Amino acid sequence: MLKAWAMQRVWCTIGRTSLVKTKIPRVGVRRCHHLTIPGKRTRLEAHQAGHRFDVNRFRQPRTLFTEAIPSILVPPLIFVGLLLALWTWKCFWIVVLQDKLLYLSWLPPLARSEKILEYERECRPVQWLERRIKSLDGTKLAVCEGRIFVPGHNDQTAPTASPTGHRKKSVVICYFQGNGGSTPLRLPLLSQVLRTINETPQPKNVEYTILALSYRGYWTSSGRATQSGIELDAQAFLDWVLETYTTPDTDLRLILWGHSLGSAIASKATATYLSRQHDTHPSIKSTENNTSQHPISGLILEAPSSSIKDMLISLYPQKWLPYRYLWPFSWNHWDCTTAMDRLARWRDHRDTVQGKHESCEVDIPSPRRTIPPILLLSVQNDEVIPPHVADGLEADAKRLGLSLERKDVKGALHTEAPIKLDGREALVQFIFRSTSEALE
């Protein structure tokens, strides 16, 4: 009896939710429509009472949008919609957070907490010190100063005259780093260059120093990295170098060296400095042969990035991705070509002098202005900057009549040009050639 009652309950439950009439398995129990349970109706009784089971009650109602689209197209449309939504979301953040994505001061992790002492062993015999300066707007900046101290030389910051009475000759290499990492991370590489300079036969009584600037928001510098702020930092850096290393008994020469994004910063800093300081700085003057002199003797562009547009194209080479087309929405406009164009305009400047009559204007050539020579140090296996960037910069320099020397370092990656022997030798020889004439 218990078994028959259990099968009766199961069959009656199935009968109320089924659309077809079935039979109970042969377990010795009569058909369900002959069985009755107090308070429950069998399927047959519900059918006789006119209550039919309507499956349409459980279907989701279709809207006007879904009624116009065939059901087979709904899944692919949902997938495409999600993909477009993700693209739009990433494009939004690339534009809004472009400063965070361009100035990677937070990479690698804990980069801003690194210490110079952590790289002391790799930098020997170069000794590095941290200097603190202020930008033009008061932001506190950090500068790494590297020198090889030779016995008998004065170890003060500013070089002094030699005991024989001859003028001291000093060459300061101002290094502008790329957009990622901290300054101490680059000290072993810079030390290797300074060691090569010291080991190479060179004119005597010349002291070489490397100064590496940490932009605002980088390493121990305060503030937040922006293009306008970094431009102020570069000008304050050059002003501090001239003020610190210039003495009455010293012949000072500057070499500006920029890597990757730093190449655009260095080239723009050169153009801005020359246009800003030409008539005011005491070290820039006209000589007897009508030639304008300034302390900048050379400009090194290592693995340069020509513009933000080229950077986006190199990061996203796929033409079907929308990110490479976002360059018009960028408020960062680092461009080496524009900086070289400014240098050419500064060189070709002419002063207009008004004559005795108001309607008479005479163009009098100003003293011939010299532009520092440029070394374009490109790498063969650059995984960040496309090869056509160096070709374009070389063509622009020829068009503008600038003195540009190009060296392609074979087998080098984006950060390995000074590590390779031929790249390091080309860099050192360019420094010697650029400063030798001015220091003679």
Secondary structure, DSSP 4 states (H G I P E B T S, - for coil): -HHHHHHHHHHHHHHHH-SS-----SSS---GGG---TT---HHHHHHTT----GGGGSPPP-HHHHHS-GGGHHHHHHHHHHHHHHHHHHHHHHHTHHHHHSBTT-STTGGG--GGGGHHHHTT-EEEEEEEE-TTS-EEEEEEEE---TTS--SSS----TTSPPEEEEEEEEE--SBS-SGGGHHHHHHHHHHHHHS---SSEEEEEEEEE-TTSTT--S---HHHHHHHHHHHHHHHHHHH--TTEEEEEEEEEETHHHHHHHHHHHHHHHHHTTT-TT-EE-TTSEEE-SEEEEEEES----HHHHHHHH---TTSGGGG-GGG-S----HHHHHHHHHHHHT-EEEEE-SSTT-EEEEEPPEEPPPPEEEEEETT-SSS-THHHHHHHHHHHHHT--EEEEEETT--TT-TTTSHHHHHHHHHHHHHHHHHHH-
